[in-house]
Amino acid sequence: MLIECRDVRFSYHDGVEALAGVSFDIGRGESVGLCGPNGSGKTTLLKILAGLMTPTSGQVRLCGQDLTPGAAKMAFRSIGILFQDPNDQLFCTHVAEDVAYGLVNLGLPADEIEPRVRDALRLVEAEHLMHRPIHHLSQGEMKRVALAGLIAMRPPLLVLDEPTSGLDPAADRKLVSLIKHLNHAHGYAFLTVTHEMDVVPQVATRVLVLSEGKILADRDTRSVLTDMDLLSRARLEPPAITRYFFEKVNGKRPDPSTIPLSVEEALRPDVT
């Protein structure tokens, strides 16, 4: 298992309990979505997984090792986190310099750093940006370069915080396609945190629903996104095409396997 969370709890100094006994696992090669309304505890959970905060109680293990305060500084070897705003992650002047930053800090020799930087940029289809100044990049390019910086460190798990936020439709599709490729072809595991429910069925085969600091559901994507009662309790909406289909059948409960989760599914000849 890449992540093992057991009864993880966290309370802030003002007494607010952000996490109230969270337990889940993520294995190698999985692609998992984490969904929940504002205030559900998603950000707190991410900070704990990254080793930035220590849970009040409970256990977190990364790649079989307890994430103790002493081990937290090495968490980057197991987990790479893509921030919602790439400006919070990119701070060097040029692309190649930024992607190489973590490798330089590890003390790797230059003849090892350069091919790892190039390979990482190639994987995110940004090799042509290698010598580009950071401030000349579009938002979508910045996200791919930030992702390349994580890939260069070669962690088995990538955590994406609202990855499509702020992207235009073309950049959105490109990033989603990239996530699927890295998962299917290169074996990276993903935990994708998003409010954009249309993205969830495209990048996740399993969904964790977090509500009021607790895991409300941990099921396959179709089961979660077609459970209108669950989504309502969690203050979430299904994908737009799924909501339209439920409205079309006028409140009846059709077979979940026939309910489209995306436009592509809705266009299948067997969907009426």
C-alpha positions as CSV (number, residue, x, y, z in Angstrom):
1,M,0.0,0.0,0.0
2,L,1.2,3.5,-0.8
3,I,-1.1,5.2,1.7
4,E,-2.6,3.7,4.8
5,C,-4.7,5.9,7.0
6,R,-6.1,4.5,10.3
7,D,-8.5,6.5,12.4
8,V,-6.8,9.8,11.6
9,R,-8.0,12.7,13.7
10,F,-7.0,16.3,13.7
11,S,-8.2,19.2,15.8
12,Y,-7.0,22.8,15.5
13,H,-6.0,24.9,18.5
14,D,-9.4,26.5,18.6
15,G,-11.0,23.1,19.2
16,V,-12.4,22.6,15.7
17,E,-12.2,19.0,14.7
18,A,-11.2,18.9,11.0
19,L,-10.8,15.2,10.7
20,A,-12.9,12.8,12.8
21,G,-11.5,9.3,12.3
22,V,-10.5,9.0,8.6
23,S,-9.4,5.5,7.4
24,F,-8.6,4.4,3.9
25,D,-5.8,2.8,1.8
26,I,-4.5,3.6,-1.7
27,G,-2.5,0.9,-3.5
28,R,0.0,1.0,-6.4
29,G,-1.5,2.0,-9.7
30,E,-4.8,3.1,-8.3
31,S,-6.5,6.4,-9.4
32,V,-8.7,7.7,-6.6
33,G,-10.9,10.8,-6.4
34,L,-11.3,12.7,-3.2
35,C,-14.5,14.8,-3.2
36,G,-16.2,16.9,-0.5
37,P,-17.7,20.3,0.1
38,N,-15.7,23.3,1.5
39,G,-14.9,22.6,5.1
40,S,-15.0,18.9,4.8
41,G,-11.4,18.4,5.8
42,K,-9.8,17.8,2.4
43,T,-7.0,20.4,2.8
44,T,-6.2,19.3,6.3
45,L,-5.9,15.7,5.1
46,L,-3.6,16.7,2.2
47,K,-1.3,18.6,4.6
48,I,-1.1,15.5,6.9
49,L,-0.3,13.2,3.9
50,A,2.5,15.6,2.8
51,G,4.0,15.6,6.3
52,L,3.2,19.3,6.8
53,M,1.0,18.6,9.8
54,T,0.9,15.8,12.4
55,P,-2.5,14.2,13.2
56,T,-3.8,14.6,16.7
57,S,-4.2,10.8,16.8
58,G,-4.3,7.9,14.4
59,Q,-1.7,6.4,12.1
60,V,-0.5,7.4,8.6
61,R,1.9,5.1,6.7
62,L,3.5,6.0,3.3
63,C,5.0,3.0,1.4
64,G,4.9,0.9,4.5
65,Q,6.7,3.4,6.8
66,D,5.0,5.3,9.6
67,L,4.8,9.0,8.8
68,T,6.3,10.2,12.1
69,P,7.4,13.8,12.6
70,G,11.0,12.7,12.1
71,A,10.2,10.9,8.8
72,A,8.0,13.6,7.4
73,K,10.9,15.4,5.8
74,M,11.3,12.4,3.5
75,A,7.7,12.1,2.5
76,F,8.5,13.6,-0.9
77,R,10.1,10.3,-1.8
78,S,6.7,8.6,-1.6
79,I,4.3,11.4,-2.5
80,G,4.3,14.4,-4.8
81,I,1.6,17.1,-4.4
82,L,0.5,19.4,-7.2
83,F,-0.8,22.6,-5.7
84,Q,-4.0,24.2,-7.0
85,D,-2.1,27.3,-8.0
86,P,1.2,26.5,-9.8
87,N,2.5,29.9,-8.8
88,D,2.8,28.5,-5.3
89,Q,5.1,25.7,-6.7
90,L,7.2,27.3,-9.4
91,F,9.8,29.7,-8.1
92,C,12.9,29.4,-10.4
93,T,13.4,31.6,-13.5
94,H,13.4,28.9,-16.2
95,V,11.6,25.6,-16.7
96,A,14.6,23.2,-16.6
97,E,15.9,24.9,-13.5
98,D,12.6,24.4,-11.7
99,V,12.1,20.8,-12.7
100,A,15.7,20.1,-11.5
101,Y,15.4,21.9,-8.2
102,G,14.5,18.9,-6.1
103,L,17.1,16.7,-7.7
104,V,19.8,19.3,-7.0
105,N,18.7,19.4,-3.4
106,L,19.2,15.7,-3.2
107,G,22.8,16.1,-4.3
108,L,22.5,14.1,-7.5
109,P,25.2,14.5,-10.1
110,A,24.5,16.7,-13.1
111,D,24.8,13.8,-15.5
112,E,21.9,12.1,-13.7
113,I,19.8,15.3,-13.3
114,E,19.7,16.3,-16.9
115,P,18.2,13.1,-18.3
116,R,15.7,12.9,-15.4
117,V,14.6,16.5,-16.1
118,R,14.2,15.7,-19.8
119,D,12.3,12.5,-19.3
120,A,9.9,14.2,-16.8
121,L,9.2,17.0,-19.3
122,R,8.7,14.5,-22.1
123,L,6.2,12.5,-20.0
124,V,4.1,15.7,-19.5
125,E,4.5,16.7,-23.2
126,A,6.5,19.8,-22.2
127,E,10.0,19.0,-23.4
128,H,9.8,21.9,-25.9
129,L,9.4,24.3,-22.9
130,M,12.7,23.3,-21.3
131,H,14.4,26.6,-21.8
132,R,11.3,28.8,-21.5
133,P,11.1,31.4,-18.8
134,I,8.5,30.5,-16.2
135,H,6.7,33.8,-16.6
136,H,6.1,33.1,-20.3
137,L,4.0,30.0,-19.6
138,S,0.3,29.7,-19.8
139,Q,-1.6,28.4,-16.8
140,G,-1.9,24.9,-18.4
141,E,1.8,24.9,-19.2
142,M,2.7,25.9,-15.7
143,K,0.7,23.0,-14.2
144,R,2.4,20.5,-16.5
145,V,5.8,21.9,-15.6
146,A,5.0,21.7,-11.9
147,L,3.9,18.1,-12.5
148,A,7.2,17.4,-14.3
149,G,9.0,18.6,-11.2
150,L,7.2,16.0,-9.1
151,I,7.7,13.2,-11.7
152,A,11.5,13.9,-11.8
153,M,11.6,13.0,-8.1
154,R,9.9,9.6,-9.0
155,P,7.4,9.2,-6.2
156,P,4.9,6.4,-6.8
157,L,1.9,8.5,-5.8
158,L,0.9,11.9,-7.1
159,V,-1.7,14.0,-5.3
160,L,-3.4,16.6,-7.4
161,D,-5.3,19.5,-5.7
162,E,-8.0,20.8,-8.0
163,P,-5.8,20.1,-11.0
164,T,-8.2,21.6,-13.6
165,S,-8.9,24.8,-11.7
166,G,-8.3,27.9,-13.8
167,L,-7.8,26.0,-17.1
168,D,-9.5,26.7,-20.3
169,P,-11.3,23.7,-21.9
170,A,-8.4,22.7,-24.2
171,A,-5.9,22.8,-21.3
172,D,-8.4,20.9,-19.1
173,R,-8.7,18.1,-21.7
174,K,-4.9,17.9,-22.2
175,L,-4.2,17.6,-18.4
176,V,-7.0,15.0,-17.9
177,S,-5.5,13.0,-20.8
178,L,-2.1,13.3,-19.3
179,I,-3.3,12.0,-15.9
180,K,-4.9,9.0,-17.5
181,H,-1.7,8.3,-19.6
182,L,0.6,8.5,-16.5
183,N,-1.7,6.2,-14.6
184,H,-2.4,3.6,-17.3
185,A,1.0,3.6,-19.2
186,H,3.4,4.4,-16.4
187,G,1.8,3.0,-13.3
188,Y,1.6,6.2,-11.3
189,A,-1.0,6.2,-8.6
190,F,-3.2,9.3,-8.2
191,L,-5.3,10.9,-5.5
192,T,-7.2,13.7,-7.3
193,V,-8.9,16.3,-5.1
194,T,-11.6,18.1,-7.1
195,H,-14.9,20.0,-6.8
196,E,-15.4,19.6,-10.6
197,M,-17.5,16.4,-10.7
198,D,-17.4,16.2,-14.5
199,V,-13.7,15.5,-14.1
200,V,-14.1,12.7,-11.6
201,P,-15.2,9.8,-13.9
202,Q,-12.4,10.7,-16.3
203,V,-9.6,10.4,-13.8
204,A,-10.8,8.1,-11.0
205,T,-12.0,4.5,-10.8
206,R,-12.7,4.9,-7.1
207,V,-14.0,7.8,-5.1
208,L,-13.7,8.9,-1.4
209,V,-16.4,11.2,-0.2
210,L,-15.3,13.3,2.7
211,S,-17.9,15.1,4.8
212,E,-17.5,16.9,8.1
213,G,-14.2,15.2,8.6
214,K,-15.4,11.7,8.0
215,I,-15.3,9.3,5.1
216,L,-18.9,9.1,4.0
217,A,-18.3,6.7,1.2
218,D,-15.4,4.8,-0.3
219,R,-16.7,3.0,-3.4
220,D,-16.2,2.6,-7.2
221,T,-16.8,5.8,-9.2
222,R,-20.0,4.8,-10.8
223,S,-21.6,3.7,-7.5
224,V,-20.8,7.0,-5.9
225,L,-21.8,9.3,-8.8
226,T,-25.1,7.6,-9.4
227,D,-26.1,7.7,-5.7
228,M,-28.1,10.8,-5.6
229,D,-29.0,10.5,-1.9
230,L,-25.3,10.2,-1.0
231,L,-24.3,13.1,-3.1
232,S,-27.1,15.2,-1.6
233,R,-26.0,14.4,2.0
234,A,-22.5,15.3,1.0
235,R,-23.6,18.6,-0.6
236,L,-22.2,17.4,-4.0
237,E,-23.6,17.4,-7.5
238,P,-23.2,14.5,-10.0
239,P,-21.7,15.2,-13.4
240,A,-23.9,17.5,-15.5
241,I,-24.8,14.7,-17.9
242,T,-25.7,12.4,-15.1
243,R,-28.0,14.9,-13.5
244,Y,-29.7,15.5,-16.8
245,F,-30.3,11.8,-17.2
246,F,-31.9,11.5,-13.8
247,E,-34.1,14.4,-14.6
248,K,-35.0,12.8,-17.9
249,V,-36.2,9.6,-16.3
250,N,-38.3,11.7,-13.9
251,G,-37.1,10.4,-10.5
252,K,-37.2,6.7,-11.4
253,R,-34.3,4.5,-10.3
254,P,-32.7,3.0,-13.4
255,D,-29.9,0.5,-13.5
256,P,-26.8,2.4,-12.5
257,S,-24.8,0.6,-15.2
258,T,-26.9,2.4,-17.8
259,I,-26.5,5.9,-16.5
260,P,-23.9,8.0,-18.4
261,L,-21.2,9.6,-16.3
262,S,-19.7,11.6,-19.3
263,V,-20.8,12.9,-22.7
264,E,-18.8,10.1,-24.3
265,E,-20.9,7.5,-22.5
266,A,-24.1,9.4,-23.2
267,L,-23.4,9.1,-27.0
268,R,-23.2,5.3,-26.9
269,P,-26.0,3.7,-28.9
270,D,-27.2,1.6,-26.0
271,V,-28.0,4.7,-23.8
272,T,-31.5,6.1,-24.3
